[in-house]
């Protein structure tokens, strides 16, 4: 009874992770598994439309431990349609919880079923076509197919190589839902190019009010534009060739790395008020910026390693978990200086006769904080859940919405902090007795207690730590 209750809790979580598993981008791919002792894991997910084809070949299968032979091994590869995924997950969970008398999902499988028995060399080559009604015994129906590795022999360590060729039509190696992605990325790159032109035009018209961070924002938009264009070219090559062996892959990795680091740098510097409110960062600000940018470098490195690692391998799982953890830390990190600035502005809002200016700045910071939180929620949570609910031929919608969310966030941030004569964020009093509030001072840490003490001496307002 306890096992059933546990399964009822675990299966929905596992199912959600499978539904959100990355779809194979382009599928002429090879895997190498050495000493594999995991009982079950997902290798790949691919969406097939009518006219699609699946060709899989296994070779060089061997057993590591001497106690078992290949003939006695119960291990194989299962191809599960999305409509049968829930039942398959229940069977896999029962097999995991069954102990010595556990049920093996490989037993009693028909020869017509889409699976490969690693103990039977006659099944090591599998070819299937996709038809609307699967009239033929060996035909597949359109939809997502999940490729699982399963083994039921306790203590078994298997090594094997696998080659797969999944396609939707003669010259389309992309999953059914990813086929429009080259056009989506190209359209978004053109949109960001137009935005970059408008931004540069605005900078020229307001040259007297430009700050250093505005130049960094320009660089960010350029990096974003180039990375989207390179991604479009990369996906087009994958669609027609089935692999990523193109120079656009390196271009994409370089610019998506630069874009990621620059984005977090811009958000951190805007949040801390650098170049807009103060010429220098406090020691506390520098510490946060250094840590978050270092994490962002690690996050982008993990992203590139994840892209280049075959799904299902142990290293892929490691890089995936590292990417999610570091990305989450980065998202929390960029909120820290914004929260500090809000708290400091709230403390100094009604001191030294500058309540109106400080309240305007406080409103700007609050709006910026909400924009950042919304952006993080949409791109890290909402679209993750949306992608899990989309049909096999519409996964491109999640990508489009993600890029539109990024475009909206860039537009809102650029509009709020654009160089204009009377931007509330840039309105700084020029009175000599207020210059202390923008200096780095003796104590760069400038916590709230020191801010309060300064306010009591009649030097209230936004201090250098903002």
C-alpha positions as CSV (number, residue, x, y, z in Angstrom):
1,X,0.0,0.0,0.0
2,X,2.8,2.4,0.9
3,X,4.6,1.5,-2.4
4,X,1.4,2.4,-4.3
5,X,1.0,5.7,-2.5
6,X,4.7,6.5,-3.2
7,X,4.2,5.6,-6.9
8,X,1.2,7.9,-7.1
9,X,3.3,10.8,-5.9
10,X,6.4,10.0,-7.9
11,X,4.9,9.2,-11.3
12,X,3.4,12.6,-11.9
13,X,6.7,14.3,-11.1
14,X,8.6,11.9,-13.4
15,X,6.0,12.4,-16.1
16,X,6.3,16.2,-16.0
17,X,10.1,15.9,-16.3
18,X,9.7,13.7,-19.3
19,X,7.2,16.0,-20.9
20,X,9.6,18.9,-20.4
21,X,12.6,16.8,-21.7
22,X,14.4,18.6,-24.5
23,X,13.3,17.6,-27.9
24,X,16.0,16.3,-30.1
25,X,17.1,19.3,-32.2
26,X,18.4,17.4,-35.2
27,X,18.6,13.7,-35.3
28,X,21.5,12.1,-37.0
29,X,23.1,11.2,-33.7
30,X,25.3,8.6,-32.0
31,X,25.5,7.5,-28.4
32,X,28.2,5.6,-26.5
33,X,27.3,4.0,-23.2
34,X,30.1,2.4,-21.2
35,X,29.5,0.3,-18.0
36,X,25.9,1.4,-17.9
37,X,24.4,0.1,-14.6
38,X,21.3,2.4,-14.4
39,X,18.1,0.5,-14.4
40,X,16.2,2.9,-16.6
41,X,16.6,6.4,-18.1
42,X,15.3,8.5,-21.0
43,X,17.7,8.7,-23.9
44,X,15.8,10.9,-26.4
45,X,12.4,12.5,-27.3
46,X,11.4,13.2,-30.9
47,X,8.2,14.4,-32.5
48,X,7.2,12.5,-35.7
49,X,4.7,13.8,-38.2
50,X,3.0,11.8,-41.0
51,X,5.7,10.6,-43.4
52,X,8.4,10.6,-40.7
53,X,10.9,7.8,-40.3
54,X,12.8,6.2,-37.5
55,X,16.0,4.2,-38.1
56,X,18.0,2.9,-35.1
57,X,21.0,0.6,-35.0
58,X,22.8,-0.8,-32.0
59,X,26.3,-2.3,-32.2
60,X,29.2,-3.5,-30.0
61,X,27.0,-4.7,-27.1
62,X,29.0,-6.2,-24.3
63,X,28.7,-7.1,-20.6
64,X,31.2,-5.8,-18.1
65,X,30.7,-8.0,-15.1
66,X,31.6,-11.6,-15.5
67,X,28.7,-12.9,-13.4
68,X,26.3,-12.4,-16.3
69,X,26.4,-13.2,-20.0
70,X,24.8,-11.2,-22.8
71,X,22.4,-14.0,-23.6
72,X,21.0,-14.0,-20.1
73,X,20.7,-10.3,-19.8
74,X,17.3,-8.6,-19.8
75,X,18.0,-5.2,-21.2
76,X,16.6,-3.2,-24.1
77,X,15.5,0.0,-25.7
78,X,11.8,1.0,-25.7
79,X,10.1,3.4,-28.0
80,X,7.0,4.7,-26.2
81,X,4.4,6.9,-27.8
82,X,3.1,9.9,-25.8
83,X,-0.3,8.3,-25.5
84,X,1.2,5.3,-23.7
85,X,3.6,7.3,-21.6
86,X,1.6,7.2,-18.4
87,X,1.2,3.4,-18.5
88,X,4.9,3.1,-19.3
89,X,5.9,5.2,-16.3
90,X,3.7,3.1,-14.0
91,X,5.3,-0.1,-15.3
92,X,8.8,1.4,-14.9
93,X,8.0,2.6,-11.4
94,X,6.6,-0.8,-10.4
95,X,9.7,-2.4,-11.8
96,X,11.8,-0.1,-9.6
97,X,9.8,-0.7,-6.5
98,X,9.2,-4.4,-6.9
99,X,12.3,-5.8,-5.2
100,X,13.4,-9.3,-5.9
101,X,10.0,-10.2,-7.4
102,X,9.7,-7.1,-9.5
103,X,8.0,-7.0,-12.8
104,X,10.2,-6.5,-15.9
105,X,8.7,-4.3,-18.6
106,X,10.6,-6.1,-21.3
107,X,8.8,-9.4,-20.8
108,X,6.0,-10.5,-23.1
109,X,6.7,-7.7,-25.6
110,X,5.5,-8.6,-29.1
111,X,7.9,-8.7,-32.1
112,X,5.9,-5.9,-33.8
113,X,6.4,-3.6,-30.8
114,X,9.0,-0.8,-31.3
115,X,11.8,-2.0,-29.1
116,X,15.3,-3.5,-29.3
117,X,16.4,-6.5,-27.2
118,X,20.1,-6.0,-26.4
119,X,20.4,-9.8,-25.8
120,X,19.1,-10.6,-29.3
121,X,21.3,-9.4,-32.1
122,X,18.5,-10.0,-34.6
123,X,16.7,-7.0,-33.1
124,X,19.6,-4.6,-33.1
125,X,18.4,-2.8,-36.2
126,X,15.0,-1.1,-36.2
127,X,13.2,0.8,-38.9
128,X,9.7,2.3,-38.7
129,X,7.6,4.7,-40.8
130,X,4.9,7.1,-39.5
131,X,1.4,6.9,-40.9
132,X,-1.9,8.5,-40.0
133,X,-3.7,5.3,-38.9
134,X,-0.8,2.9,-38.5
135,X,-2.6,0.4,-40.8
136,X,0.6,-1.7,-41.2
137,X,1.6,-3.8,-38.2
138,X,5.0,-2.1,-37.8
139,X,3.9,1.5,-38.6
140,X,4.0,4.3,-36.0
141,X,1.4,7.0,-35.4
142,X,2.3,10.7,-35.3
143,X,3.3,12.2,-32.0
144,X,6.1,12.3,-29.5
145,X,8.2,9.1,-29.1
146,X,10.3,8.6,-26.0
147,X,13.3,6.4,-26.2
148,X,14.1,4.6,-22.9
149,X,16.9,2.3,-21.8
150,X,15.6,-0.4,-19.5
151,X,17.5,-3.3,-17.9
152,X,16.0,-5.8,-15.4
153,X,19.1,-7.9,-14.6
154,X,20.4,-6.9,-11.2
155,X,24.0,-5.7,-11.1
156,X,24.4,-5.7,-14.9
157,X,26.8,-3.4,-16.5
158,X,26.3,-2.9,-20.2
159,X,28.3,-1.1,-22.9
160,X,27.0,-0.4,-26.4
161,X,26.9,2.1,-29.2
162,X,23.7,3.3,-30.8
163,X,23.2,5.3,-34.0
164,X,19.8,7.0,-34.7
165,X,18.3,8.7,-37.8
166,X,15.0,10.4,-37.1
167,X,13.4,12.6,-39.7
168,X,10.2,14.1,-40.9
169,X,10.4,13.9,-44.6
170,X,13.3,13.6,-47.0
171,X,15.2,16.7,-45.9
172,X,13.8,17.6,-42.4
173,X,15.8,16.2,-39.5
174,X,14.1,18.4,-37.0
175,X,11.4,17.3,-34.6
176,X,7.9,18.1,-35.9
177,X,7.4,21.0,-33.5
178,X,10.9,22.5,-34.2
179,X,10.6,22.7,-38.0
180,X,9.5,26.4,-37.9
181,X,12.4,27.4,-35.6
182,X,14.7,28.6,-38.3
183,X,12.1,31.1,-39.4
184,X,11.2,32.0,-35.8
185,X,14.8,32.8,-34.9
186,X,15.4,34.7,-38.1
187,X,12.3,36.9,-37.6
188,X,13.3,37.6,-34.0
189,X,16.8,38.5,-35.1
190,X,15.4,41.0,-37.6
191,X,13.1,42.4,-34.8
192,X,16.1,42.9,-32.5
193,X,18.1,44.5,-35.4
194,X,15.3,47.0,-35.9
195,X,15.2,47.7,-32.1
196,X,19.0,48.2,-32.2
197,X,18.6,50.8,-35.0
198,X,15.9,52.7,-33.0
199,X,18.1,52.6,-29.8
200,X,21.1,54.0,-31.7
201,X,19.0,56.7,-33.2
202,X,17.7,57.7,-29.7
203,X,21.3,57.7,-28.4
204,X,22.4,60.1,-31.2
205,X,19.4,62.4,-30.4
206,X,20.3,62.5,-26.7
207,X,24.1,62.4,-26.8
208,X,24.4,64.8,-23.9
209,X,22.6,62.4,-21.5
210,X,24.4,59.2,-22.4
211,X,26.0,57.2,-19.5
212,X,28.4,54.3,-19.7
213,X,25.7,51.8,-19.0
214,X,23.8,52.9,-22.1
215,X,26.8,51.8,-24.3
216,X,26.8,48.5,-22.5
217,X,23.0,48.2,-23.3
218,X,23.9,48.8,-27.0
219,X,26.4,46.0,-26.9
220,X,23.9,43.7,-25.3
221,X,21.3,44.3,-28.1
222,X,24.0,43.6,-30.7
223,X,25.0,40.4,-29.1
224,X,21.4,39.3,-28.8
225,X,20.8,40.1,-32.5
226,X,23.8,38.1,-33.7
227,X,23.1,35.2,-31.4
228,X,19.5,34.9,-32.8
229,X,20.7,35.1,-36.4
230,X,23.4,32.4,-35.7
231,X,20.8,30.2,-34.0
232,X,18.6,30.6,-37.1
233,X,21.4,29.5,-39.4
234,X,22.3,26.7,-37.1
235,X,18.8,25.3,-37.0
236,X,18.5,25.6,-40.7
237,X,21.6,23.5,-41.2
238,X,20.4,20.9,-38.6
239,X,17.1,20.8,-40.4
240,X,18.7,19.9,-43.8
241,X,21.7,17.9,-42.6
242,X,20.7,16.4,-39.3
243,X,23.8,17.4,-37.3
244,X,25.5,20.6,-35.9
245,X,28.7,20.4,-37.9
246,X,28.6,23.9,-39.2
247,X,30.5,27.1,-38.5
248,X,27.3,28.7,-37.3
249,X,27.4,26.5,-34.2
250,X,30.7,28.1,-33.0
251,X,29.3,31.6,-33.8
252,X,26.2,30.9,-31.8
253,X,28.1,29.6,-28.8
254,X,30.4,32.6,-28.7
255,X,27.6,35.2,-29.0
256,X,25.1,33.5,-26.7
257,X,27.9,33.3,-24.1
258,X,28.7,37.0,-24.5
259,X,25.0,37.9,-24.5
260,X,24.3,35.9,-21.3
261,X,27.2,37.6,-19.4
262,X,26.4,41.0,-20.7
263,X,22.7,40.7,-19.9
264,X,23.3,39.9,-16.2
265,X,26.0,42.6,-16.1
266,X,23.6,45.2,-17.4
267,X,20.9,44.2,-14.9
268,X,23.3,44.2,-12.0
269,X,24.7,47.6,-12.9
270,X,21.3,49.2,-13.5
271,X,20.1,47.7,-10.2
272,X,23.1,49.1,-8.3
273,X,22.9,52.5,-10.1
274,X,26.3,52.5,-11.6
275,X,27.1,55.4,-14.0
276,X,23.5,56.6,-13.7
277,X,23.6,57.6,-10.0
278,X,27.2,57.1,-9.1
279,X,30.5,56.8,-10.9
280,X,31.8,53.9,-8.9
281,X,30.5,50.7,-7.4
282,X,30.7,50.1,-3.6
283,X,32.7,47.1,-2.3
284,X,29.4,45.3,-1.6
285,X,28.1,45.9,-5.1
286,X,31.4,44.8,-6.6
287,X,31.2,41.5,-4.6
288,X,27.7,40.8,-5.9
289,X,28.6,41.6,-9.5
290,X,31.7,39.5,-9.4
291,X,29.9,36.5,-7.9
292,X,26.9,36.6,-10.3
293,X,29.1,37.1,-13.4
294,X,31.3,34.2,-12.3
295,X,28.2,32.1,-11.9
296,X,26.9,33.3,-15.3
297,X,30.2,32.2,-16.9
298,X,29.7,28.8,-15.3
299,X,26.1,28.7,-16.4
300,X,26.9,29.5,-20.0
301,X,29.7,26.9,-20.0
302,X,27.3,24.3,-18.7
303,X,24.8,25.3,-21.4
304,X,27.4,24.8,-24.2
305,X,28.5,21.5,-22.7
306,X,24.8,20.4,-22.4
307,X,24.2,21.2,-26.1
308,X,27.2,19.2,-27.1
309,X,26.5,16.1,-24.9
310,X,24.2,13.3,-26.0
311,X,20.9,13.3,-24.0
312,X,20.6,10.4,-21.6
313,X,24.3,10.0,-20.8
314,X,25.5,10.5,-17.2
315,X,27.5,13.6,-18.2
316,X,24.4,15.2,-19.8
317,X,22.4,14.7,-16.5
318,X,25.3,16.3,-14.6
319,X,25.5,19.3,-16.8
320,X,21.7,19.7,-16.9
321,X,21.5,19.8,-13.1
322,X,24.4,22.2,-12.8
323,X,22.9,24.5,-15.4
324,X,19.6,24.7,-13.6
325,X,21.2,25.2,-10.2
326,X,23.5,28.0,-11.3
327,X,20.9,29.7,-13.5
328,X,18.6,29.9,-10.4
329,X,21.4,31.4,-8.3
330,X,22.1,34.0,-11.0
331,X,18.4,34.9,-11.1
332,X,18.3,35.5,-7.4
333,X,21.7,37.3,-7.5
334,X,20.5,40.0,-9.9
335,X,17.6,40.9,-7.5
336,X,20.0,41.6,-4.6
337,X,21.3,45.0,-5.7
338,X,17.8,46.1,-6.7
339,X,16.4,45.2,-3.3
340,X,19.3,47.0,-1.6
341,X,18.6,50.1,-3.7
342,X,14.8,50.0,-2.9
343,X,15.5,49.6,0.9
344,X,18.0,52.5,0.9
345,X,15.7,54.8,-1.1
346,X,12.9,54.0,1.2
347,X,15.1,55.0,4.2
348,X,16.1,58.2,2.6
349,X,12.8,59.1,0.9
350,X,11.9,61.9,3.3
351,X,15.3,63.4,4.3
352,X,17.2,66.5,3.3
353,X,14.2,68.0,1.5
354,X,14.5,65.7,-1.5
355,X,11.4,63.5,-1.0
356,X,10.0,64.0,-4.5
357,X,13.2,63.0,-6.3
358,X,13.8,60.0,-4.1
359,X,10.2,58.8,-4.4
360,X,10.5,59.0,-8.2
361,X,13.6,56.9,-8.1
362,X,12.0,54.5,-5.7
363,X,9.1,54.1,-8.1
364,X,11.5,53.3,-10.9
365,X,13.3,50.7,-8.9
366,X,10.1,49.0,-7.8
367,X,8.9,48.9,-11.4
368,X,12.3,47.5,-12.5
369,X,12.2,44.9,-9.8
370,X,8.7,43.8,-10.9
371,X,9.9,43.6,-14.5
372,X,12.9,41.4,-13.6
373,X,10.8,39.1,-11.4
374,X,8.2,38.8,-14.1
375,X,10.8,38.1,-16.7
376,X,12.4,35.4,-14.5
377,X,9.0,33.8,-13.8
378,X,7.9,33.8,-17.4
379,X,11.1,32.4,-18.9
380,X,12.0,29.9,-16.1
381,X,8.6,28.7,-14.9
382,X,5.6,29.6,-17.1
383,X,7.2,28.7,-20.4
384,X,8.5,25.5,-18.9
385,X,5.0,24.4,-18.0
386,X,3.6,25.6,-21.3
387,X,6.2,23.6,-23.2
388,X,5.0,20.5,-21.3
389,X,1.4,21.0,-22.4
390,X,2.0,21.8,-26.1
391,X,1.3,19.1,-28.8
392,X,4.2,17.5,-30.6
393,X,3.9,19.8,-33.6
394,X,3.6,23.1,-31.7
395,X,6.7,23.2,-29.4
396,X,8.0,26.1,-31.5
397,X,5.3,28.3,-29.8
398,X,7.1,28.1,-26.5
399,X,10.3,29.3,-28.2
400,X,8.5,32.1,-29.9
401,X,6.9,33.3,-26.6
402,X,10.2,33.1,-24.8
403,X,11.8,35.4,-27.4
404,X,8.9,37.7,-27.4
405,X,9.1,37.9,-23.6
406,X,12.8,38.7,-23.9
407,X,12.0,41.4,-26.5
408,X,9.4,42.9,-24.2
409,X,11.7,42.9,-21.3
410,X,14.5,44.6,-23.3
411,X,12.0,47.2,-24.5
412,X,10.7,48.0,-21.1
413,X,14.2,48.2,-19.5
414,X,15.5,50.4,-22.4
415,X,12.5,52.7,-22.2
416,X,12.7,53.2,-18.5
417,X,16.4,53.9,-18.4
418,X,16.8,55.6,-21.8
419,X,19.0,58.7,-21.9
420,X,16.6,61.7,-21.8
421,X,16.7,65.1,-20.1
422,X,14.1,64.5,-17.4
423,X,14.3,60.8,-16.6
424,X,13.3,60.4,-12.9
425,X,16.0,57.8,-12.5
426,X,18.7,60.2,-13.7
427,X,17.5,63.3,-11.8
428,X,20.3,63.9,-9.3
429,X,20.5,67.0,-7.2
430,X,23.5,69.2,-8.1
431,X,23.8,70.9,-4.8
432,X,27.3,70.7,-3.3
433,X,26.1,69.6,0.1
434,X,24.5,66.5,-1.5
435,X,27.5,65.1,-3.3
436,X,28.3,62.8,-0.4
437,X,25.3,60.6,-1.3
438,X,27.0,59.5,-4.6
439,X,30.5,59.1,-3.3
440,X,32.1,55.8,-2.4
441,X,33.3,57.3,0.9
442,X,35.4,55.7,3.5
443,X,33.1,52.7,4.1
444,X,32.2,51.2,0.7
445,X,29.9,48.7,2.3
446,X,27.3,51.4,3.3
447,X,24.8,49.1,5.0
448,X,21.4,50.4,6.2
449,X,22.7,51.2,9.7
450,X,25.4,53.5,8.4
451,X,22.8,55.1,6.1
452,X,20.5,55.8,9.0
453,X,23.4,57.3,11.0
454,X,24.3,59.5,8.0
455,X,20.6,60.6,7.7
456,X,20.6,61.7,11.4
457,X,23.5,64.0,10.6
458,X,21.5,65.7,7.9
459,X,23.2,64.0,5.0
460,X,20.3,61.8,3.9
461,X,19.5,60.6,0.4
462,X,20.8,57.9,-1.8
463,X,24.3,56.8,-0.8
464,X,27.1,55.2,-2.7
465,X,25.9,51.7,-2.0
466,X,22.7,52.2,-4.1
